[in-house]
């Protein structure tokens, strides 16, 4: 038997559309359908999940563009969805009168193409045209077409870009910044645009004017026009790696002025301010701080900062949004969010004032859905919790707010409770986790539990209302657990950086510690404990399978990253070397070999049953990761099921039918192995 570490016998499964590979996929899909979709409870569960996803009384979240509120909507009748808009007055009604701008189902049928909505950029300040992005079956690559919002039609002679991982944005009525695939040399090693061009209406894309060029080894380049009245400016940026970038002001004479902040900081201009979010210490301020400078003074060399937020060991920045005169600041304290309003003085150097915006229930989240910073101090907030259906609040800073729309309960929460606990990781680090499930009476025994995690790219997992998990797992007596492990952003940059590169096992140790703590508390047992995660969380699942198989009764890895010696050669993988390390670097390769779940699979260990899911059209994390791991597990006789959706991109599904099917497969698998009598 050949060892994967010496020669990979399954490279042929990386041929995404290869005849042999797709035949293998079809065989595995059939096995999984026979094991899961043929389960007597499967069709009922899938239908109940589809009801949640298609429900007509979901909150239709919107963004304001001029006089209208825009929304993209999918349901049972509009499978691929419609892009639509309404007025603020209509939106207040239970059943607003929507103007459909673009019907994706009709477009897909007319063009015989599996179009998936990928967003639109509406031109400011007139809000009369849009650059619409459409994906073929859910991939990251898109085609771009100019759309007339007055007539509701594509512009025949408008801006159009063929399929690529394009970056495009308006400069003025007849000019855009664009970065796209223009042939050899136009893309980075990660597959993203490496040039920024100014493209004039009516001229060939190939003749657009080169404005800026990043290196081939960079991740990407992009250009941005700030159309704020009175503060019109152009910026270009080179994205050095996933966490470092350089931003330049593009002067009228086409010269570049570096915005001289640390390359790991996030910085942008807003009116007279330069806002900087720190990932490392700078100017005497710790990583995780949010700073404000006078933009013009900063360019002249002044480094006087207004400190808008300073983290502590329990509190981190979660986000911020501008209204016309204020900054709404979202923070997390032990992973529950708080929100307040900051107001700059009218003149530079006058300081900022702050006050709470609204109260937030414990163990909940509040998120700014939308503001209109060009015009007003209006805001939309979404407030929800694990057992608290979402409520959309509307208000104006300085005035009272109201609940504009309230989402109904989607699952039976009677007898359920939410708790937060902390587990001690291997190095003593205190790791928070949430437990959602049946309130435990004295003497109650353990039950089936599902532990979810991510732990990467500074992404936090914060409380939210998950109706699918509620129906599929909580209603059926299961306990759902979310682990806030290192690698994520729950406690700011330091929490993320603690699990970078060769330190990635700290995230694995944290997750394993939570699993052990659940057993110690009597919530579950290893035989009744499942684990699930996707993408980078799929890498986490691979680590649980190969490092801690004794802790789990079943594992689900969705669109996973599993081959850590070839990830940088597959699709967008080259952009993640700052997170994991570079397999071509002799200093990194040893720890990546040690991290790689694919290379850790052996014949002499007992693994829990595993379900691997992916998508043929995932052009971010290559489906070869899941394919090869499934093949390797099968070769060695380990229990594994594999499901590959033919569409859906990195999300794994492009419509509600596919989403419901995937979720039903996952939860049927978990029930069969963790709660077979349920």
C-alpha positions in Angstrom: 0.0 0.0 0.0 1.4 3.4 -1.0 1.7 6.0 1.6 0.1 9.4 0.8 3.2 11.1 2.3 5.4 9.5 -0.4 3.2 9.5 -3.5 -0.4 10.6 -3.7 -2.4 7.8 -5.4 -5.5 9.9 -5.6 -4.3 13.0 -7.5 -6.7 11.9 -10.3 -9.6 13.0 -8.1 -8.4 16.6 -8.3 -9.5 16.6 -12.0 -12.8 18.4 -11.2 -14.7 17.4 -14.3 -12.7 14.4 -15.3 -14.7 11.4 -16.5 -13.2 9.0 -14.0 -13.5 11.4 -11.1 -17.1 12.2 -11.8 -17.9 8.5 -12.1 -16.4 8.0 -8.7 -18.4 10.9 -7.3 -21.6 9.4 -8.7 -20.9 6.1 -7.1 -20.2 7.7 -3.7 -23.3 9.9 -3.9 -25.4 6.8 -4.6 -24.0 5.0 -1.5 -24.8 8.1 0.6 -28.3 8.4 -0.8 -28.9 4.7 0.0 -27.6 5.1 3.5 -29.2 8.5 4.4 -31.8 9.7 1.9 -33.5 6.3 2.0 -33.9 6.6 5.7 -37.6 6.6 6.6 -37.3 9.9 8.5 -35.3 11.7 5.8 -38.1 13.1 3.5 -40.1 14.4 6.5 -37.0 16.2 7.9 -36.1 17.6 4.5 -39.6 19.0 4.0 -39.6 20.6 7.5 -36.2 22.3 6.7 -37.4 23.4 3.3 -40.4 25.1 5.1 -38.0 27.1 7.2 -35.9 28.2 4.3 -38.9 29.1 2.0 -41.1 30.7 4.7 -42.9 33.7 3.3 -42.9 35.4 6.7 -39.1 35.6 7.0 -37.7 39.1 7.5 -36.7 40.5 4.1 -33.5 42.3 5.0 -32.7 45.3 2.9 -30.1 47.9 2.0 -31.0 51.5 1.2 -29.9 52.9 -2.2 -31.3 56.4 -2.6 -35.1 56.4 -2.3 -35.5 52.6 -2.3 -34.8 49.6 -0.1 -33.3 46.6 -2.1 -33.7 43.0 -1.2 -32.8 39.6 -2.8 -35.4 36.9 -2.1 -35.6 33.1 -2.6 -38.5 30.8 -1.8 -40.4 27.8 -3.2 -41.7 29.7 -6.2 -38.6 31.8 -6.8 -36.0 29.1 -6.5 -33.1 31.0 -7.9 -34.5 34.3 -6.5 -35.5 37.8 -7.5 -33.8 41.1 -7.0 -36.4 43.6 -5.9 -37.0 46.9 -4.2 -39.6 48.8 -2.4 -40.1 52.2 -0.7 -39.5 52.8 3.1 -43.3 53.5 3.4 -44.2 50.1 1.8 -41.6 48.3 3.8 -43.4 49.1 7.0 -46.4 47.0 5.8 -46.7 43.3 6.6 -46.8 42.6 2.8 -44.9 45.3 1.0 -45.5 46.0 -2.7 -42.2 44.9 -4.2 -40.9 46.0 -7.6 -39.1 43.0 -9.2 -36.0 44.2 -11.0 -34.4 41.0 -12.0 -35.9 37.5 -12.0 -33.0 35.0 -11.8 -35.2 32.0 -12.5 -36.5 33.6 -15.7 -33.0 34.7 -16.8 -31.6 31.2 -16.2 -34.4 29.7 -18.2 -34.0 32.2 -21.1 -30.3 31.7 -21.3 -30.2 28.0 -20.4 -27.6 28.8 -17.7 -27.6 27.9 -13.9 -27.3 31.5 -12.8 -26.9 32.3 -9.1 -27.2 35.9 -7.8 -23.8 37.2 -6.7 -24.7 40.8 -5.8 -24.8 44.2 -7.4 -23.1 47.6 -7.1 -25.5 50.5 -7.5 -24.0 53.7 -8.8 -23.8 56.7 -6.4 -25.1 59.3 -6.1 -27.9 58.9 -8.7 -28.6 55.2 -8.0 -29.8 54.7 -11.6 -27.4 52.0 -12.8 -26.0 48.8 -11.3 -23.2 46.4 -12.0 -24.9 43.0 -11.6 -22.8 39.9 -10.8 -24.0 36.5 -11.8 -22.3 33.2 -10.9 -22.6 30.0 -12.8 -24.0 27.5 -10.3 -22.6 29.2 -7.3 -18.9 29.6 -7.9 -16.8 32.6 -6.8 -16.1 33.5 -10.4 -18.8 35.8 -11.9 -19.9 37.5 -15.1 -20.7 41.2 -14.8 -23.5 43.1 -16.7 -24.6 46.7 -16.4 -28.3 47.1 -15.4 -30.6 50.0 -15.9 -32.7 50.4 -12.7 -35.2 52.7 -14.4 -36.2 50.3 -17.2 -35.4 47.1 -15.3 -33.2 45.8 -18.2 -29.6 45.0 -18.9 -27.9 47.8 -20.9 -27.2 46.4 -24.4 -24.0 48.4 -24.9 -23.1 48.7 -21.2 -20.2 47.4 -19.2 -19.8 43.6 -19.5 -17.1 41.3 -18.2 -16.7 37.6 -18.9 -16.5 35.0 -16.2 -13.6 35.6 -13.7 -13.1 36.5 -10.1 -13.6 40.1 -11.1 -13.4 43.2 -8.9 -15.3 46.1 -10.4 -16.7 49.4 -9.1 -18.1 52.7 -10.3 -15.9 55.8 -10.7 -18.5 57.9 -12.5 -21.4 57.5 -14.9 -19.1 56.3 -17.7 -16.0 54.9 -16.0 -15.3 52.0 -13.7 -12.3 50.5 -11.9 -11.9 46.9 -13.0 -9.6 44.0 -12.3 -10.2 40.8 -14.1 -8.7 37.9 -16.1 -7.2 39.5 -19.3 -5.0 36.6 -20.1 -1.5 35.5 -19.1 0.0 37.6 -16.3 -3.2 39.3 -15.3 -4.0 37.1 -12.3 -2.1 36.4 -9.1 -1.0 32.9 -8.1 -4.2 32.8 -6.0 -6.3 33.4 -9.1 -7.4 36.9 -8.3 -6.9 40.1 -10.4 -3.4 41.6 -10.0 -4.1 44.8 -11.9 -6.5 47.8 -11.5 -7.6 49.5 -14.7 -9.7 52.5 -15.5 -12.3 51.4 -18.1 -14.2 54.0 -20.1 -17.6 53.3 -21.5 -17.6 52.4 -25.2 -14.0 51.3 -25.3 -12.8 47.7 -25.4 -11.9 46.2 -22.0 -8.5 45.2 -23.4 -7.7 48.9 -24.0 -8.6 50.0 -20.4 -5.9 52.1 -18.8 -3.6 50.4 -16.3 -3.7 52.3 -13.0 -2.0 49.9 -10.6 -0.3 46.5 -10.6 0.3 44.1 -7.7 2.9 41.3 -7.6 2.1 37.9 -8.9 2.7 36.5 -5.5 0.3 39.0 -3.9 -3.3 37.9 -3.3 -5.1 40.6 -5.3 -5.3 44.2 -6.3 -8.3 46.5 -6.2 -9.4 50.0 -6.8 -12.1 52.1 -5.1 -13.7 55.4 -5.8 -15.1 57.3 -2.8 -18.2 59.1 -4.2 -19.0 60.9 -0.9 -20.1 64.5 -1.9 -17.2 66.8 -1.1 -14.8 64.0 -0.4 -14.4 62.4 -3.8 -11.2 60.3 -3.8 -9.7 57.3 -5.5 -7.8 54.5 -3.8 -5.9 51.4 -4.9 -4.6 48.6 -2.8 -2.4 45.5 -3.1 -3.4 42.7 -0.9 0.0 41.2 0.1 -1.5 38.1 1.8 -4.7 37.3 3.6 -3.9 39.7 6.5 -1.6 42.3 5.1 -2.2 45.0 2.5 -0.9 48.4 1.3 -3.4 51.2 0.4 -2.6 54.2 -1.7 -4.4 57.4 -2.5 -4.5 57.9 -6.2 -3.7 61.5 -6.8 -5.1 63.5 -9.8 -1.7 63.2 -11.6 -1.9 59.4 -11.2 0.8 59.4 -8.6 0.4 57.1 -5.5 0.4 58.3 -1.9 0.9 55.5 0.6 -1.5 55.5 3.5 1.3 54.9 6.0 -0.3 52.4 8.5 1.0 49.0 9.5 0.4 46.5 6.7 -1.6 44.3 8.9 -4.0 47.1 9.9 -7.4 47.8 8.2 -7.6 51.4 7.1 -10.1 53.5 5.2 -11.1 57.1 4.7 -14.6 58.4 5.7 -15.2 62.1 5.0 -12.5 63.9 7.0 -11.5 60.8 9.0 -9.0 58.1 8.5 -10.2 55.0 10.5 -7.6 52.4 11.4 -8.3 49.0 13.0 -5.1 47.5 14.5 -4.0 43.9 14.3 -0.7 44.7 16.1 0.5 47.3 18.5 1.1 50.8 17.0 1.6 54.3 18.3 1.3 53.0 21.9 -2.1 51.4 21.2 -2.6 47.7 21.5 -3.7 45.3 18.8 -7.5 45.2 18.5 -7.8 49.0 19.0 -9.9 51.3 16.7 -8.3 54.7 15.9 -9.4 57.8 14.1 -7.2 60.4 12.5 -7.8 63.6 10.6 -7.2 62.3 7.0 -5.4 65.4 5.6 -3.4 65.9 8.7 -2.3 62.2 8.6 -1.1 62.6 5.1 0.9 65.6 6.2 2.6 63.5 8.9 0.5 64.1 12.0 0.0 60.9 13.9 -2.4 62.3 16.6 -5.0 59.6 17.1 -8.4 59.6 18.7 -8.9 56.2 20.4 -12.4 54.9 19.6 -12.0 51.5 21.2 -9.4 49.7 23.3 -9.7 46.0 23.9 -9.2 44.1 27.1 -8.8 40.4 27.9 -12.6 39.8 27.7 -13.7 42.5 25.2 -13.1 42.8 21.4 -14.2 44.9 18.5 -17.0 43.2 16.5 -17.6 45.9 13.8 -18.6 49.5 13.2 -20.9 51.3 10.8 -21.3 55.0 9.9 -24.5 57.1 9.7 -24.4 60.6 8.4 -23.0 62.1 11.6 -22.2 59.2 13.9 -20.3 55.9 14.2 -22.2 52.8 15.5 -19.7 50.6 17.4 -20.3 46.9 18.0 -18.2 45.1 20.6 -18.1 41.6 22.1 -17.7 40.8 25.8 -17.2 37.1 26.3 -18.7 36.7 22.8 -22.0 38.5 23.5 -22.4 41.8 21.6 -22.9 45.3 22.8 -23.6 48.4 20.8 -23.0 52.2 21.3 -22.9 55.4 19.4 -19.8 57.5 18.9 -20.1 61.1 17.7 -17.1 63.2 16.5 -17.0 66.9 17.3 -17.8 69.2 14.3 -14.2 70.4 14.1 -10.9 68.3 14.0 -9.4 67.6 17.3 -12.6 68.2 19.2 -12.8 64.7 20.5 -15.7 62.1 20.4 -18.6 61.5 22.7 -20.2 58.1 23.2 -23.4 56.6 24.6 -25.3 53.3 24.5 -27.6 52.8 21.5 -29.8 50.0 22.8 -29.9 47.3 25.4 -29.0 43.8 24.3 -30.2 40.7 26.1 -27.6 38.5 27.7 -26.0 35.8 25.4 -27.4 37.5 22.3 -26.2 39.4 19.3 -26.9 42.7 17.7 -25.9 43.5 14.2 -26.1 46.7 12.1 -28.0 45.6 9.0 -27.9 48.9 7.1 -27.3 52.6 7.3 -27.2 55.4 4.8 -24.1 57.4 5.6 -24.5 59.9 2.7 -27.9 61.2 3.8 -29.2 60.4 7.3 -28.7 59.0 10.8 -31.2 56.2 10.1 -30.2 52.7 11.1 -31.5 49.1 10.9 -30.4 46.7 13.7 -31.0 42.9 13.9 -31.3 41.5 17.4 -31.4 37.8 18.0 -30.3 34.9 20.2 -30.0 31.2 20.1 -33.7 30.9 21.3 -34.7 34.4 20.4 -36.1 34.9 16.9 -34.7 37.8 15.0 -36.2 41.3 15.4 -35.4 44.1 13.0 -35.2 47.4 14.8 -35.4 50.7 13.0 -34.5 54.1 14.3 -32.6 57.4 14.0 -29.8 58.3 16.3 -31.1 60.8 18.9 -34.7 59.5 18.5 -36.6 56.5 19.7 -36.3 53.2 17.8 -39.0 50.6 17.0 -39.3 47.0 16.1 -40.1 47.2 12.5 -40.3 43.5 11.8 -40.4 40.4 14.1 -39.4 37.0 12.9 -41.7 34.2 14.2 -40.4 31.2 16.2 -39.4 28.4 13.8 -38.9 25.6 16.2 -40.3 24.5 19.6 -38.0 26.0 22.2 -40.1 24.8 25.2 -37.8 23.3 27.8 -34.6 24.6 26.1 -32.0 26.7 27.8 -28.8 28.6 26.9 -25.7 28.5 29.0 -22.1 29.6 28.5 -19.3 27.7 30.0 -15.5 27.8 29.8 -13.2 24.9 29.2 -9.5 24.8 30.1 -7.4 24.0 27.0 -4.2 22.0 27.2 -2.1 25.1 27.9 -4.5 26.4 30.4 -6.3 28.9 28.1 -9.9 29.6 29.1 -12.1 28.7 26.1 -15.7 29.8 26.0 -18.5 27.8 24.6 -22.3 28.0 24.3 -24.6 25.1 25.2 -28.1 25.2 23.7 -30.4 22.3 24.7 -32.7 20.8 27.2 -32.5 22.3 30.7 -30.8 19.6 32.7 -32.8 18.5 35.7 -30.9 17.1 38.7 -29.9 13.5 38.0 -30.6 13.8 34.3 -28.4 11.6 32.2 -26.3 12.6 29.2 -27.8 12.9 25.7 -26.8 13.4 22.1 -24.9 16.6 21.4 -23.5 18.3 18.3 -20.3 20.4 18.7 -19.7 23.0 16.0 -16.5 25.0 15.4 -14.5 27.1 13.0 -11.4 28.6 14.5 -9.7 30.5 11.7 -9.2 33.7 9.8 -10.3 35.8 12.9 -13.9 34.8 12.3 -16.0 34.8 15.5 -18.9 32.5 16.2 -21.5 34.6 18.0 -25.1 33.9 19.2 -27.7 33.8 16.5 -31.1 32.2 15.8 -30.6 29.0 13.7 -34.0 27.7 12.7 -32.5 24.8 10.7 -30.5 23.5 13.6 -33.5 24.1 15.8 -35.8 21.9 13.8 -33.2 19.3 12.8 -31.5 18.8 16.1 -32.8 20.8 19.1 -36.5 19.8 18.6 -35.5 16.2 18.5 -33.8 16.2 21.9 -30.3 17.1 20.9 -27.9 19.6 22.5 -26.1 22.0 20.2 -22.7 23.5 21.3 -20.7 26.2 19.7 -17.0 26.3 20.6 -15.3 29.7 20.5 -11.8 28.4 19.9 -8.5 30.2 19.1 -8.0 31.1 15.5 -11.3 32.9 15.5 -11.9 36.5 16.4 -13.9 36.2 19.6 -11.2 38.0 21.6 -9.6 40.0 18.8 -6.4 39.7 16.9 -4.4 38.0 19.7 -7.0 35.2 19.8 -6.6 34.6 16.1 -2.8 34.9 16.0 -2.4 32.4 18.8 -3.4 29.6 16.3 -1.5 30.7 13.2 0.9 28.6 11.2 2.7 26.0 13.3 0.5 27.0 16.3 -2.7 25.8 14.6 -2.9 22.8 17.0 -3.9 25.2 19.7 -7.3 25.5 17.9 -7.5 21.7 17.8 -6.6 21.5 21.5 -9.3 24.0 22.4 -12.0 22.1 20.5 -10.9 18.9 22.1 -11.0 20.6 25.5 -14.6 21.6 25.0 -15.5 18.1 23.9 -14.0 16.8 27.1 -15.7 19.4 29.3 -19.1 18.4 27.8 -18.5 14.8 29.0 -17.2 15.9 32.4 -20.3 18.0 33.0 -22.5 15.0 32.1 -24.0 16.7 29.1 -23.0 13.9 26.7 -20.7 11.0 26.2 -18.1 10.4 23.5 -20.4 7.9 21.8 -23.2 10.5 21.7 -21.1 13.5 20.8 -20.9 14.6 17.1 -18.7 17.3 15.6 -19.3 19.5 12.5 -17.5 22.3 10.7 -17.1 23.6 7.2 -14.2 25.1 5.1 -11.5 25.9 7.6 -13.9 24.3 10.1 -13.6 21.2 7.8 -9.9 21.2 8.5 -10.8 21.3 12.2 -13.0 18.3 11.7 -10.2 16.5 9.9 -8.0 17.2 12.9 -10.6 15.8 15.3 -10.9 12.7 13.2 -7.2 11.9 13.0 -6.0 13.4 16.4 -9.0 12.9 18.8 -11.1 10.1 17.3 -11.9 8.7 20.8 -13.8 11.9 21.7 -16.5 11.6 19.1 -19.3 9.3 17.9 -19.6 10.9 14.4 -18.0 13.7 12.4 -19.3 15.9 9.6 -16.8 17.9 7.5 -18.4 20.3 4.9 -16.4 21.7 1.9 -13.3 20.9 3.9 -9.7 21.8 3.6 -7.8 18.5 4.2 -4.6 18.2 2.1 -2.3 20.7 3.7 0.6 19.9 1.4 -1.2 20.8 -1.8 -3.8 23.3 -0.7 -1.7 26.2 -2.1 -1.8 24.7 -5.6 -5.6 24.2 -5.7 -7.9 27.1 -6.7 -7.8 30.0 -4.1 -5.5 28.1 -1.8 -2.4 30.2 -2.4 -4.2 33.1 -0.6 -4.3 31.2 2.7 -0.5 30.6 3.2 -0.5 33.5 5.8 -3.0 31.5 7.9 -1.4 28.1 7.7 2.1 28.4 6.2 3.5 27.7 2.7 4.2 24.0 1.8 6.9 25.2 -0.6 8.8 26.8 2.3 11.1 24.3 3.9 10.5 25.9 7.3 6.7 25.5 7.0 6.5 22.1 5.3 7.2 19.9 8.4 4.4 21.5 10.5 2.0 21.4 7.5 2.7 17.7 7.0 1.9 17.3 10.7 -1.3 19.4 10.4 -2.6 17.7 7.2 -5.5 15.3 8.1 -5.2 13.7 4.7 -1.7 12.6 5.5 -2.5 11.5 9.0 -5.1 8.9 8.0 -3.8 5.5 8.9 -5.0 1.9 8.9 -4.2 1.2 12.5 -6.6 3.6 14.2 -10.3 3.4 14.9 -12.1 6.4 13.5 -15.7 7.4 14.2 -18.0 7.4 11.2 -17.5 10.5 9.0 -19.6 12.3 6.4 -17.7 14.4 3.9 -19.6 16.9 1.7 -18.4 19.2 -1.0 -19.5 20.8 -4.3 -18.2 20.2 -7.9 -18.5 24.0 -8.4 -16.6 25.1 -5.3 -13.9 27.2 -6.9 -12.6 28.3 -3.5 -11.8 25.1 -1.6 -11.1 22.4 -4.2 -13.5 19.4 -4.0 -10.4 17.3 -4.3 -9.8 17.7 -0.6 -13.0 15.9 0.3 -12.7 13.4 -2.6 -9.2 12.3 -1.8 -9.8 12.0 2.0 -13.0 9.9 1.3 -11.1 7.6 -1.0 -8.2 7.2 1.4 -10.6 6.3 4.3 -12.4 3.8 2.0 -9.2 2.3 1.0 -8.2 1.6 4.6 -11.7 0.3 5.5 -12.9 3.1 7.7 -16.6 4.1 7.9 -17.1 7.1 5.5 -19.9 8.6 3.4 -19.3 11.2 0.8 -21.8 13.6 -0.9 -20.9 16.0 -3.7 -23.5 18.5 -4.9 -22.9 19.3 -8.5 -23.6 23.0 -8.0 -23.6 25.4 -5.1 -20.0 26.8 -5.0 -18.3 27.1 -1.6 -21.7 27.4 0.1 -22.4 23.8 -1.0 -25.9 24.8 -2.3 -27.3 27.4 -4.6 -30.9 27.2 -3.7 -33.2 26.2 -0.8 -33.9 22.8 -2.2 -30.2 21.9 -2.2 -29.6 23.5 1.2 -32.5 21.5 2.8 -31.2 18.3 1.2 -27.6 18.8 2.5 -28.8 19.6 6.0 -31.2 16.7 6.0 -28.3 14.4 5.0 -26.1 15.7 7.8 -28.7 15.5 10.5 -29.9 12.1 9.4 -26.3 10.9 9.6 -25.8 12.3 13.0 -29.1 10.8 14.3 -28.2 7.4 13.0 -24.9 7.3 14.8 -25.5 9.5 17.9 -29.2 8.9 18.7 -30.3 5.8 16.8 -33.4 5.4 18.9 -34.7 8.9 18.3 
